[in-house]
Amino acid sequence: MGVLEGKTALVTGGGRGIGRAVAERLARDGALVAVHYGRDEAAAGATVAAIAAAGGRAFAINAELGVPGDARALWAAYAAHPDHTEEVDILVNNAGAATFAGIGDTDEEMYDRAHALNAKAPFFVIKYGLERLRDGGRIVNVTGTPKIALPAILATVMAKGAANALTRSLAAELAPRGITVNSVGPGITETDLNADLLADGATRAHLAARSVFHRVGTAQEVADVVAFLASPDSRWVTGQHMDATGGLQLALV
């Protein structure tokens, strides 16, 4: 029996990349997984199918995040699905995207879009999900690493930093209910979303060299960290940011 048998998890952005790896890992551990997607229905369907083929249970729900009313729409979609459960044990806020622009090229619309998806959406997904989240549950926010400066995606870095701050403060607020709140910061990770970037040999070598292991990480390696934070073994860990970067920048210290 898996450590999450009898539990229900909701993973935002669960159809692709790290989100898919997280959804598959939680299902393998026994959880019923709600795989949220914003636009790519086919990817979410493929994730659900892969989970079912491996003997797990999952269903897909749709709601575009980063737009007005997004969090309420997500929970309405969850409640409308016939396979949903009344209570959720694990909430993984994984959905996000980078706005590629430095401060000089970032206008107010771009800034607002970056924060709407990467900071505001997780805040309200949690807010409107608290009535469903079971006491003793788990919240995991997939954010970013504070280790390095990333001026090319400055607005996104700020938004991810806000999500890290949310994690710490919310951990204190939800402790009386036994709910843990933690964040995970991936490093350079092999996903379909950055396949073109990593396809260039010189770029890949440069990015791989930033890890002390001299390689790019996998989505499954990040998912394993999330799975620990979703498990009963993490009951004494809350308000923490877990580095899942493969020792990013340690070799340069």
N, C-alpha and C positions, 0 to 999 in steps of 0.2 A: 504494500500500500504506500502511495506517495505521501510526502509530508504535507501536501496541500489537499489531500483527499477531503471532499465535502466542502471545500472553499470555493468562492467565486471571485474572479479577478476581472478588472476592466483595464485594458491597455489602450491609451490613445495613440493614434498613429501606428496601430499594430499590424498593418498590412505589409510594411516594407522595412528593410534595414534592421536597425537595432530593435525597433518595435516588434517586428515579426519574430526575431530571435527570442525576445522576452516572452511573447505570447506562446511560442512553441515550448519554451523551457517550463513556464508555469503550468501549461497543460500536461507536460510530461511528469511534473511533480504531483499531478492529480487534480488541479483546479479546473473548474469550468471557466472558460475565458471568453469575455466579450471583446471582440476585436474591432476597435473603432477605426473608421477611415473617413477622410474628408472628401476626396475626389476619386481615388483609384479603387473602384468597386472590384475590379478583376483581381487586383493584388490582395485585397482583403479576403476575397473568395478563395484564392489560392492558399492563403494562410490557414483558413478554416479547413480546407480540404486536406492540407498536409497534416494538420493536427488530428483530424479524423482518421486518416490513413495510418497514423502512428498509435491509434487506440485512444486518443484523447477526445475531449468535448469542447466545442467552441461555436460561437455564432458571431456574425458581423452586424455592426450597427453604423449608421451614417449620420454625420453632422459636421458641417464645415466650421472649423475653429478659426478664431481671429476676426469674427464678424459679430455685430450686435446680437445678443440673445443666444450666442453659441452654446454656452454651458447648459442653459435650460433645454435647448434643443437636443443636446447629447443625452441628457438624462431622460427626456421624453422618448427618444428613440430606444433607449435601453428598456424602459418600462413597457414599451409597446411590443417588444419582441417576445414571442411566445415561450422562448427558452430561458428568459431571465429569471433570476431569483429575487426575492423581496429585499434581501440584504447582500451587501458586497463586503468582502473581507479584505481585498487588496485593490488599491487604485494606483496605477502607474501612469503618471503624466509624462509621456514620451514625445508626443507630437511637437514639432517645431521646425523652423526653417531659418536659414541665414539670409540676411539682407547684405549683399556685397557692395559696400560703399564706405569710404572714409568720411570723416566729419565734414570735409569740404563738399562732398557730393551727396550728402544725406539731407533731403528736404523733410519737412514736417510730416508729409504723408508717409514716406518711407520709415521714418522713426516710429510713427504711430502704428504702422503695420507690424513692425518687428516686435513691439511691446505687446500688441494685441494678441499675437499668437504665442509668444514665448514667455510672457509674464502674466498678462491679464487672464488669458484662458485657463491656465492651471489654477489661478486663484479662485475663479468662479466655478470651475469644475469641482474643486474641493468644497467650496462653500455650499453649492447646491447638492452635493453628494453626501454631506455629513449626516443627513437624516437616514440615508441608506447604509452608511458605513457602520459595520458592526463594532461594538466595543472590543478592544483587543486587536483591531485591524491594523493594516499597514498602508502607508502612503509613501510612494517612492517617486521623486521628481528627477527625471533625466535632464540634466542641465548642461553645464560646460565647465571647463577647468579654469581656475584663476591663476594658473602657473605662468602663463605667457601673455604678452601683449598681442592683441589681434586688431590693429587699427583698421584693417580692410573690412571688418564686419563690426564696427564699433557699436552701432545701435543694438545689434543682436547680443554682443557681449554684455552690454548694460542690462538688457532684458534677462539674460541668463543669470546675471549676478543678482537681480531682483528675486528670481526664483530661488536662489540659494538662501537669500535673506528670509524669504517666506518660510522655507524649510525649518530654519532654526527657531523662529518665533512661534510657528504653528506647533512645533514639537512640545513647547512648554504649555501651550493652550490646551492641547488635546491629551496631555499626559493623564489627567484624571480619568479619562475613558480608557486608558491602557492602549491608546493608538500611538504607534511610532511613526515618525516622519523623518525621512532621510533623503539625501540627494546623491546622485551618481554623475560623475563627470567623465565622459569618454574622451579618449585622445584621438589620434589618427586611426580611423577605423575603416576596414574594408566593407563597404556597402554598395549597393547598386546606385545610390545617389551620388557617390563620388568616384564611380568607376572610370569616368573619362579622365579625371584628374590623376588617378593612380595608374592609368594606362601608360602615361609618359614615364619611361624608365628613369630619367634623371630626377624628375619630380618625386617619384616614389622613393628613390634612394635617399634623397634629401630629407623627406618626411620620416622615413624609417629610422634614419640616423638620430632623430630626436628622442627615440626611446632607448633605454639602456639595453634592451634586447635586440636593437637594430632591426626591427621589423614593424610592419603595420599590424594593428590589432584586428581581431575578428568581432563581429557582432555577437557571436556566441559567448565570447569572453566577457563582454559587458553584461550580457544577459545573465551570466552566472553570478555576477555581483548583485544584480537586481534580485535574482532568485533568493540569495541569502537574506537580503533585507526584507523580502516578502515572507520568509519562513519563520517558524517558531524559534529557531536558533538565534534570531536577531532581537529577541525580546528586550535585551538590556542595552540596545543601541538606538539612540534617537537624537535628532537635532544635528546629525553629522553629515559631512560631505565626504563621500567615498571616492577616492581617486582611482579611476579605471583607465589609466593612460599608458600603462607599461613603463612606468618610471620616466615619464616625459620630462626632459630637460635635466635629469639628475646627472647625466654624463657631462654636462656643461658646467656644473657647479665647481 
